[in-house]
Amino acid sequence: MSNIVIYLPNEPLGKQGGMERATHQLAAMLAGEGHRVTLLCRNKNRLGEEYVPPTDLVFIPAALSRKEEQNFLLNLIREREIESIIDQTEGGIVGRWGIFRHRGHMNGVSVKLIAVQHSSQYTYLKHYRTVNRRPSGRGLIGKARSFFYHTLILSLKKYRAVLLQRSLFRELASDYDRIVTLSEGGIEEFKKLCPSVPGNKLVCIPNIVEPAVLSKEERKEPRCLFVGRLDNPSKGVDRLLRIWEKVEKTCPDWHLDIVGDGPDAEMLKDSAQKLGLSRIAFHGFQNPEPYYSRASVFCMTSTFEGFGLVLVEAMQHGCVPVAFDSYPAVRDIISHGENGILVPPFQEEIYSNALTSLINNPGELEKFSRHSLVTSRNFSSSNLAVGRHSVESKELHQTICKNENLFCRMV
């Protein structure tokens, strides 16, 4: 077995988000297979709660210079005889804002570097205007400023963002041994921004979601559910409120639960009040399991995601997912008309009609729920080498088990 470092800036307390849960599960799985795993972090978790790591946890000391950080990591690699580093930040170890600027600065240390993409940068750039839009100004001057910003400034900013991302991807492809995307579509997106990347450096491994412990008393209620960060540009929760306004009027027995917190929490609560929504509740940061257990439908309205771990977690409890078809990995999880519903990106009217139709069709809801449970099992660690990802995942799993020099794992 081998010695592995998994790097994530914050302690991977799962309650913070999908990337943290995936990192925790990855560390636990690799340690369970007999590998010596070190979690490397900079900070305690954002919630200030106690975190119990599944393996050894090391913090990079605060207030170190870049050179001191480099020496700290090099000493850690040597002392623990580290063979592989799994970088959950795609450039936090080596990169423009990494501990090392270039791989050549690592003083010849022999270690395999694996970068994991937890977001879809291509999709973000594709929807750049949507993500970075601003409310329209008031009055003639305000409207003129808005027009100038949305037609000229945003175009220039998007152009610069595309150039920067192309450069970052080229550097990533040069410095890292493997780049892991969470969907097959993620590989194609990376190639669009970095056509020169060698094909053997890219591999798809979807997130691992361990089977949920289901209560025998789980009873579905007429409830829709959102779980995630309350951040409108990326998660589109403001869209969900506008969608729910229409659904609430025609489905009087149904409620919407929103679990999570974030920078737009207060704005969303104010919007819900202004829209006159009466059957909606904001629960803040909570363990989502009890909410998954009673919800019948899970609503995702994201602009972009890397994977969408909450979709699989919800489906483990038989929650039927409804989501915008706005990023590649969503199609690896939801099969439209079989285990859930995919809506053309940001078509709120279509979304509200589809959600209303699903709610009013108990037979279809039950069928989708059964199929959701089956689909969710494809993302457990025991099914790593089966399903639509079988070929590449099986090869990588064999690489891990044979103790070779590369450690790519479902994250």
TIVEX-704441 format. One line per 10 residues: their letters; for each residue y, x, z of C-alpha. Coordinates in Angstrom, 3 decimals, decimal comma. Each point is the difference from the previous one (the first is absolute). Example, Ala and Ser with C-alpha at 12.3 -4.5 7.8 and 13.67 -1.06 7.14 Angstrom:
BEGIN
AS = -4,500 12,300 7,800 ~ 3,440 1,370 -0,660
***
This chain:
BEGIN
MSNIVIYLPN = 0,000 0,000 0,000 ~ 3,583 1,044 -0,489 ~ 3,369 0,297 1,703 ~ 2,660 -2,399 -1,249 ~ 3,647 -0,694 0,810 ~ 1,464 -3,444 -0,692 ~ 3,791 0,033 -0,063 ~ 2,187 -3,027 0,737 ~ 3,495 0,295 1,534 ~ -0,454 -2,773 2,597
EPLGKQGGME = -2,988 -0,600 2,247 ~ -2,283 -2,350 -1,979 ~ 0,217 -2,946 2,371 ~ -1,366 -2,736 -2,260 ~ 2,486 -2,612 1,142 ~ 2,778 1,854 -1,837 ~ -1,358 -0,687 -3,469 ~ -2,734 0,405 -2,589 ~ 0,410 3,751 -0,526 ~ -0,382 0,605 3,734
RATHQLAAML = -3,095 -2,202 0,236 ~ -1,532 1,712 -3,024 ~ 0,694 3,446 1,480 ~ -1,543 -0,920 3,341 ~ -3,105 -1,398 -1,703 ~ -0,282 3,046 -2,238 ~ 0,118 2,379 2,976 ~ -2,559 -2,051 1,892 ~ -2,338 -0,203 -2,992 ~ 0,092 3,724 -0,793
AGEGHRVTLL = -0,466 0,917 3,658 ~ -2,917 -2,412 0,143 ~ -1,611 1,838 -2,909 ~ 0,105 3,212 2,001 ~ 3,102 1,641 -1,449 ~ 2,447 1,680 2,335 ~ 3,184 -1,961 -0,586 ~ 3,511 0,762 1,222 ~ 2,731 -2,611 -0,240 ~ 3,292 1,809 -0,559
CRNKNRLGEE = 3,184 -1,955 0,811 ~ 3,664 0,582 0,699 ~ 0,876 -3,020 2,116 ~ -1,378 -2,541 2,383 ~ -0,510 -3,456 -1,486 ~ 3,131 -2,000 -0,775 ~ -0,858 -2,743 2,488 ~ -0,212 2,316 2,997 ~ -3,450 -1,320 0,877 ~ -3,018 1,938 1,184
YVPPTDLVFI = -2,133 1,249 -2,863 ~ -3,614 1,020 0,541 ~ -0,956 2,363 -2,852 ~ -3,570 -0,005 -1,333 ~ 0,056 3,803 -0,193 ~ 2,130 3,000 0,957 ~ 3,741 -0,624 -0,345 ~ 2,523 2,837 -0,401 ~ 3,782 -0,362 -0,164 ~ 2,284 2,339 -1,911
PAALSRKEEQ = 2,464 1,171 2,680 ~ 3,467 -1,471 -0,323 ~ 3,097 1,973 -0,995 ~ -1,863 2,692 -1,936 ~ 1,588 1,660 -2,988 ~ -1,797 -0,347 -3,322 ~ -1,339 3,538 0,333 ~ -1,264 -0,740 3,522 ~ -1,715 -3,154 -1,230 ~ -1,672 2,008 -2,737
NFLLNLIRER = -1,284 2,553 2,527 ~ -1,200 -2,805 2,276 ~ -2,040 -1,580 -2,790 ~ -1,366 3,323 -1,253 ~ -1,133 0,906 3,516 ~ -1,638 -3,416 0,370 ~ -1,854 0,490 -3,291 ~ -1,232 3,433 1,035 ~ -0,908 -0,842 3,602 ~ -1,927 -3,148 -0,915
EIESIIDQTE = -1,337 1,403 -3,265 ~ 1,387 -2,977 -1,892 ~ -1,491 -0,468 -3,459 ~ 1,805 -3,149 -1,174 ~ 3,276 -1,768 0,702 ~ 0,335 -3,686 -0,846 ~ 3,715 -0,678 -0,390 ~ 0,755 -3,691 0,475 ~ 3,592 0,496 -1,108 ~ -0,599 1,513 -3,476
GGIVGRWGIF = 2,234 3,018 0,468 ~ 0,505 0,348 3,733 ~ -2,048 3,180 0,197 ~ 1,085 1,605 -3,271 ~ 2,970 -1,328 -1,924 ~ 3,740 -0,262 -0,283 ~ 0,241 -1,460 3,513 ~ -3,297 1,363 1,280 ~ -0,816 2,681 2,536 ~ -0,512 2,411 -2,911
RHRGHMNGVS = 2,155 -0,196 -3,121 ~ -2,776 1,301 -2,262 ~ -3,672 0,676 0,524 ~ 0,573 3,657 -0,720 ~ 1,991 0,207 3,244 ~ -3,161 -0,576 2,072 ~ -0,685 3,748 0,131 ~ -3,225 -0,264 -1,936 ~ -1,704 -2,267 2,541 ~ -3,051 -1,589 -1,608
VKLIAVQHSS = 0,136 -3,717 0,694 ~ -0,584 -3,021 -2,225 ~ 2,965 -2,364 -0,241 ~ -0,501 -3,718 -0,634 ~ 2,965 -2,345 -0,426 ~ -0,421 -3,739 0,505 ~ 2,363 -2,468 -1,664 ~ 0,627 -2,929 2,309 ~ 2,685 -1,542 -2,173 ~ 0,459 -0,785 -3,670
QYTYLKHYRT = 2,969 2,070 -1,117 ~ -0,270 -1,134 -3,609 ~ 0,112 -3,665 1,042 ~ 2,944 0,748 2,282 ~ 1,883 1,516 -2,931 ~ -1,033 -2,868 -2,266 ~ 1,575 -2,451 2,450 ~ 2,813 2,347 0,999 ~ 2,723 -2,550 -0,694 ~ -1,773 -2,662 2,049
VNRRPSGRGL = -0,508 2,335 2,950 ~ 3,577 1,335 -0,026 ~ 1,902 -3,123 -0,877 ~ 3,059 -1,020 2,001 ~ 1,391 -3,461 0,714 ~ 2,588 -1,114 -2,510 ~ 3,578 0,585 1,059 ~ 2,507 -2,768 0,588 ~ 3,124 -0,578 -1,986 ~ 0,986 1,619 -3,260
IGKARSFFYH = 0,105 3,544 1,399 ~ -3,286 -0,412 1,868 ~ -1,758 -1,342 -3,069 ~ 1,425 2,824 -2,133 ~ -1,293 2,576 2,477 ~ -3,424 -1,661 0,026 ~ -0,136 -0,001 -3,785 ~ 0,990 3,666 -0,127 ~ -2,590 0,925 2,631 ~ -2,910 -1,940 -1,520
TLILSLKKYR = 0,650 0,938 -3,641 ~ 1,125 3,625 0,261 ~ -0,547 1,510 3,454 ~ -3,541 -1,329 0,391 ~ -0,908 1,223 -3,483 ~ 1,201 3,511 0,842 ~ -1,735 -0,045 3,384 ~ -3,254 -1,147 -1,563 ~ 0,242 2,740 -2,634 ~ 0,455 2,614 2,729
AVLLQRSLFR = -2,837 -1,495 2,055 ~ -2,380 0,197 -2,964 ~ 0,914 3,641 -0,663 ~ -0,488 0,864 3,673 ~ -3,367 -1,745 0,184 ~ -1,244 1,738 -3,135 ~ 0,970 3,343 1,515 ~ -1,670 -0,811 3,343 ~ -3,217 -1,064 -1,720 ~ -0,084 3,197 -2,075
ELASDYDRIV = 0,353 2,052 3,170 ~ -2,669 -2,080 1,755 ~ -2,412 0,530 -2,898 ~ 0,694 3,728 0,089 ~ -0,349 0,543 3,746 ~ -2,838 -2,352 0,992 ~ -3,697 0,201 -0,910 ~ -0,492 -3,756 -0,184 ~ 2,268 -3,049 -0,033 ~ -1,550 -3,193 1,311
TLSEGGIEEF = 1,327 -3,359 -1,165 ~ -1,054 -3,295 1,549 ~ -0,773 -1,724 -3,296 ~ -1,054 0,824 -3,549 ~ 3,388 -1,267 -1,126 ~ 1,590 2,572 2,290 ~ -1,588 2,778 -2,051 ~ 1,496 -1,379 -3,207 ~ 3,388 -0,394 1,674 ~ -0,043 3,619 1,177
KKLCPSVPGN = -0,806 1,153 -3,524 ~ 2,932 -1,974 -1,410 ~ 2,387 1,953 2,204 ~ -1,913 3,275 -0,245 ~ -1,912 0,198 -3,317 ~ -0,796 3,683 0,542 ~ -2,148 -0,571 3,099 ~ -3,602 1,200 -0,520 ~ -2,321 -2,991 -0,081 ~ -2,379 1,480 2,556
KLVCIPNIVE = 2,752 0,094 2,635 ~ 0,347 -3,782 0,181 ~ -2,507 -2,273 1,699 ~ 0,031 -3,590 1,213 ~ -1,248 -0,829 3,483 ~ 1,092 -3,368 1,428 ~ 0,935 -0,425 3,629 ~ -2,803 -0,312 2,504 ~ -0,048 -3,179 2,075 ~ -2,682 -0,132 2,650
PAVLSKEERK = -1,657 -3,406 0,476 ~ 1,863 -2,290 2,366 ~ -1,687 -1,331 3,109 ~ 0,044 -3,730 -0,685 ~ 0,041 -2,495 2,814 ~ -2,535 -2,813 -0,198 ~ 2,820 -2,321 1,011 ~ 2,206 0,779 -2,984 ~ 1,354 -3,267 -1,310 ~ 2,367 -0,161 -2,889
EPRCLFVGRL = 3,229 -1,904 0,429 ~ 2,560 -1,208 -2,550 ~ 1,967 3,236 0,290 ~ 1,303 2,598 -2,437 ~ 0,523 3,544 1,209 ~ 2,074 3,073 -0,801 ~ -0,720 3,334 1,698 ~ 2,125 3,058 -0,694 ~ 3,312 1,768 0,338 ~ 3,024 -2,260 -0,248
DNPSKGVDRL = 1,687 2,010 -2,735 ~ 1,198 -2,157 -2,866 ~ 0,337 2,610 -2,787 ~ -3,655 1,045 0,227 ~ -1,752 -2,946 1,678 ~ 2,049 -2,842 -1,457 ~ -0,099 -2,162 3,140 ~ 3,223 -1,695 -1,112 ~ -1,946 -1,258 -3,018 ~ -2,626 -1,458 2,318
LRIWEKVEKT = 2,626 -2,008 1,881 ~ 1,307 -1,517 -3,248 ~ -3,575 -0,749 -1,084 ~ -0,824 -1,533 3,363 ~ 3,053 -2,247 -0,168 ~ -1,629 -1,812 -2,926 ~ -3,524 0,035 1,444 ~ 1,117 -1,313 3,384 ~ 1,489 -3,109 -1,587 ~ -3,241 -1,017 -1,714
CPDWHLDIVG = -2,578 1,216 2,561 ~ 1,148 -1,542 3,300 ~ -3,015 1,110 2,053 ~ 0,230 3,705 -0,870 ~ 1,714 2,831 1,882 ~ 1,028 3,557 -0,888 ~ -0,486 2,883 2,444 ~ 1,842 3,291 -0,583 ~ -1,418 2,958 1,924 ~ 1,904 3,283 -0,059
DGPDAEMLKD = 3,417 1,473 0,527 ~ 2,449 2,087 -1,953 ~ 3,594 0,559 -1,094 ~ 0,423 -3,483 -1,502 ~ -1,473 -1,991 2,902 ~ 3,256 -1,536 1,212 ~ 1,201 -0,701 -3,536 ~ -3,244 -1,829 -0,740 ~ 0,209 -2,082 3,163 ~ 3,546 -1,003 -0,949
SAQKLGLSRI = -1,134 -0,837 -3,547 ~ -2,840 -2,169 1,313 ~ 2,492 -1,916 2,107 ~ 2,433 -0,458 -2,882 ~ -2,835 -1,232 -2,229 ~ -0,899 -2,553 2,663 ~ -3,578 1,255 0,395 ~ -1,610 -1,726 2,951 ~ -3,651 1,012 -0,212 ~ 0,381 3,775 0,040
AFHGFQNPEP = -0,376 2,512 2,831 ~ 0,966 3,677 0,260 ~ -2,383 1,758 2,378 ~ 1,183 3,629 -0,202 ~ -2,405 2,917 0,416 ~ -3,352 -1,435 1,011 ~ -3,690 0,682 -0,419 ~ -0,568 -1,977 -3,221 ~ -3,681 -0,780 0,658 ~ 0,578 -3,356 1,806
YYSRASVFCM = 2,331 -1,072 -2,802 ~ -2,512 0,959 -2,701 ~ -2,620 -2,023 1,879 ~ 1,853 -3,286 -0,171 ~ 1,945 0,332 -3,272 ~ -1,410 -1,569 -3,158 ~ 2,276 1,728 -2,522 ~ 1,526 3,475 -0,023 ~ 3,300 0,378 -1,865 ~ 1,121 3,325 -1,471
TSTFEGFGLV = 3,326 0,184 -1,818 ~ 0,381 3,800 -0,323 ~ 1,972 1,672 -2,754 ~ -2,390 2,960 0,126 ~ -2,827 1,371 2,123 ~ -2,361 2,931 -0,188 ~ -2,985 -2,135 0,955 ~ 0,738 -2,949 2,264 ~ -2,338 0,528 2,949 ~ 1,051 -3,294 1,588
LVEAMQHGCV = -1,484 -1,895 -2,958 ~ -3,497 1,306 0,727 ~ 0,444 -0,443 3,754 ~ 0,957 -3,628 -0,535 ~ -2,880 -0,585 -2,415 ~ -2,424 1,297 2,632 ~ 0,883 -3,140 1,917 ~ -0,299 -2,291 -2,995 ~ 3,751 -0,245 -0,579 ~ 0,648 -0,755 -3,646
PVAFDSYPAV = 2,571 2,435 -1,452 ~ 2,915 -1,005 -2,211 ~ 2,061 2,902 -1,364 ~ 2,294 1,102 -2,789 ~ -1,784 2,014 -2,680 ~ 2,607 2,728 0,417 ~ -2,005 3,189 0,614 ~ -3,351 1,366 -1,283 ~ -2,134 -0,011 3,167 ~ 0,480 -3,722 0,580
RDIISHGENG = -2,332 -0,662 -2,944 ~ -2,679 2,133 1,673 ~ 0,097 -2,404 2,960 ~ 0,823 -3,437 -1,412 ~ -1,929 -1,485 -2,888 ~ 2,232 -2,826 -1,161 ~ -1,703 -3,372 0,203 ~ -3,026 1,422 1,838 ~ 1,077 1,219 3,415 ~ 3,726 -0,620 -0,110
ILVPPFQEEI = 3,052 -0,470 -2,172 ~ 2,162 2,498 -1,883 ~ 3,467 -1,125 -1,042 ~ 2,160 1,641 -2,707 ~ 2,444 2,378 1,721 ~ 2,723 -1,747 1,944 ~ -0,422 -3,424 -1,622 ~ 0,749 -1,903 3,192 ~ -0,352 -3,451 -1,559 ~ -3,484 0,831 -1,305
YSNALTSLIN = -0,916 1,491 3,383 ~ 1,092 -3,094 1,946 ~ -1,817 -2,319 -2,417 ~ -3,185 2,088 0,176 ~ 0,133 0,111 3,798 ~ 0,596 -3,754 0,210 ~ -2,870 -0,691 -2,400 ~ -2,344 2,225 2,014 ~ 0,969 -1,668 3,269 ~ -0,668 -3,437 -1,499
NPGELEKFSR = -3,416 1,002 -1,375 ~ -2,342 0,499 3,002 ~ -3,021 0,606 -2,234 ~ 1,665 2,846 -1,868 ~ 1,375 1,419 3,251 ~ -3,487 0,086 1,514 ~ -1,514 1,606 -3,113 ~ 2,671 2,705 -0,118 ~ -0,471 0,607 3,712 ~ -3,733 0,670 -0,413
HSLVTSRNFS = 0,635 2,342 -2,914 ~ 2,731 1,803 1,985 ~ -2,489 0,820 2,727 ~ -2,393 1,490 -2,560 ~ 2,741 2,029 -1,709 ~ 1,245 1,478 3,270 ~ -3,377 1,652 0,610 ~ 0,477 2,183 -3,095 ~ 2,626 2,006 1,901 ~ -2,123 0,943 3,012
SSNLAVGRHS = -1,094 3,613 0,409 ~ -3,652 -1,005 -0,419 ~ 0,799 -1,294 -3,499 ~ 1,922 3,082 -1,109 ~ -2,449 0,709 -2,827 ~ -0,383 -3,552 -1,287 ~ 2,108 -2,442 -1,926 ~ 2,588 0,675 -2,672 ~ 0,838 3,445 1,441 ~ -3,634 1,122 0,149
VESKELHQTI = -0,035 3,022 -2,318 ~ 2,964 1,979 1,292 ~ -0,413 -1,106 3,626 ~ -3,671 0,953 0,010 ~ 0,769 3,441 -1,395 ~ 2,665 0,593 2,627 ~ -2,213 -1,275 2,792 ~ -2,702 2,414 -1,097 ~ 2,614 2,758 -0,018 ~ 0,780 -0,789 3,626
CKNENLFCRM = -3,626 -0,197 1,074 ~ -0,920 3,258 -1,759 ~ 2,745 1,852 1,897 ~ 1,653 1,263 -3,153 ~ 3,580 1,166 -0,156 ~ 1,718 -3,316 -0,726 ~ 0,459 -2,910 2,371 ~ 1,253 -3,184 -1,618 ~ -0,731 -3,153 1,940 ~ 0,802 -3,658 -0,185
V = 3,466 -0,286 1,565
***
